[in-house]
Amino acid sequence: MSNPIAPRHLEVYGHFRQNLGPRHMAAGLRLQFHYDQIPGIHFKATLSEEYREAITKGLKDGMSVRFPDFPETGSVWITEASEHPVDSSPWAFYLAARCVIEQAYALTQLKDHQSLTQASND
């Protein structure tokens, strides 16, 4: 398979929820990927610092696996965060960040497959 295609001007929302017996662990994120804005990871959503650190680590870990060639000039914006007063935790937000990167990866691979299919049909 070819190298993964970096997400371009893509918006993805993911929600992570796991049953832990008497309670749950949960968090959700909406991300936007851009190439024409300030490079780096940016937060538009209001979150505590401990959640920001977990999200940033989850995004960096996921990007290094799925999009190792993501350009340094690219940006990732966290535009929404779904937080629960009891069920959210840094670990839940780390997993939600990894989940959203996996969704972006799946979508870019489908888009790559679609463009290859269209080219072979022409």
C-alpha positions in Angstrom: 0.0 0.0 0.0 1.2 3.5 -0.7 2.2 6.1 1.9 -0.8 7.5 3.8 -2.3 10.7 2.4 -2.3 13.5 4.9 -5.7 14.9 5.7 -6.3 18.1 3.8 -9.0 20.5 5.0 -10.8 17.7 6.8 -13.1 17.9 9.8 -13.6 14.8 12.0 -15.6 14.2 15.2 -15.0 11.2 17.4 -16.5 10.2 20.7 -14.9 7.6 23.0 -16.9 5.8 25.7 -16.0 2.7 27.7 -18.1 1.0 30.3 -16.1 0.5 33.5 -18.8 -1.3 35.5 -20.6 1.1 37.7 -19.5 4.1 35.6 -18.1 5.0 32.2 -15.0 6.7 30.8 -15.9 9.2 28.0 -14.6 12.1 26.0 -15.2 13.5 22.5 -13.3 15.8 20.1 -13.9 17.6 16.8 -10.7 18.4 14.8 -10.0 20.3 11.7 -6.9 19.8 9.6 -5.6 22.8 7.6 -2.7 23.8 5.4 -3.4 27.5 5.1 -3.4 28.5 8.8 -0.9 28.9 11.7 1.1 25.6 11.9 0.8 23.4 15.0 -1.9 22.1 17.3 -4.4 24.8 18.4 -7.3 24.8 20.8 -10.5 26.7 20.1 -12.4 24.6 22.6 -12.1 25.5 26.3 -10.5 22.7 28.3 -8.5 22.2 31.5 -4.7 22.1 31.1 -4.5 18.4 32.0 -7.0 17.5 29.2 -5.1 19.7 26.7 -1.8 17.8 27.5 -3.5 14.4 27.1 -5.1 15.5 23.8 -1.9 16.9 22.5 0.0 13.7 23.3 -2.7 11.6 21.8 -2.7 13.7 18.6 1.1 13.6 18.3 1.3 9.9 19.0 -1.5 9.2 16.4 0.0 11.5 13.8 3.4 9.9 14.1 1.9 6.5 13.4 -0.7 7.4 10.7 0.6 10.6 9.1 4.4 10.6 9.7 4.8 12.9 6.7 2.2 15.5 7.8 3.8 18.8 6.8 5.3 21.0 9.5 3.3 23.9 7.9 0.0 22.0 8.6 -2.3 22.7 11.5 -4.7 20.8 13.6 -7.5 22.7 15.4 -9.5 21.2 18.3 -12.8 23.0 17.7 -15.0 21.1 20.1 -14.6 18.9 23.1 -17.3 16.8 24.8 -16.5 16.6 28.4 -18.5 14.8 31.2 -18.0 16.0 34.8 -17.6 12.4 36.1 -16.7 10.2 33.1 -14.0 12.4 31.5 -10.4 12.0 32.4 -7.0 12.7 30.7 -6.8 9.1 29.6 -10.3 9.3 28.0 -9.2 12.4 26.1 -6.0 10.8 25.0 -8.0 7.8 23.6 -10.5 10.2 22.0 -7.6 12.0 20.2 -6.2 8.7 19.0 -9.7 7.7 17.8 -10.1 10.9 15.8 -6.7 10.4 14.1 -7.7 6.8 13.2 -11.0 8.2 11.7 -9.1 10.8 9.7 -6.7 8.0 8.5 -9.6 5.8 7.4 -11.2 8.7 5.5 -8.1 9.7 3.7 -7.5 6.1 2.6 -11.0 5.8 1.3 -10.5 9.0 -0.6 -7.3 7.7 -2.0 -9.1 4.5 -3.0 -11.9 6.5 -4.6 -9.5 8.6 -6.7 -7.6 5.5 -7.8 -10.9 3.8 -8.8 -12.0 6.9 -10.7 -8.7 7.1 -12.5 -8.8 3.4 -13.6 -12.4 3.9 -14.9 -11.4 6.8 -17.1 
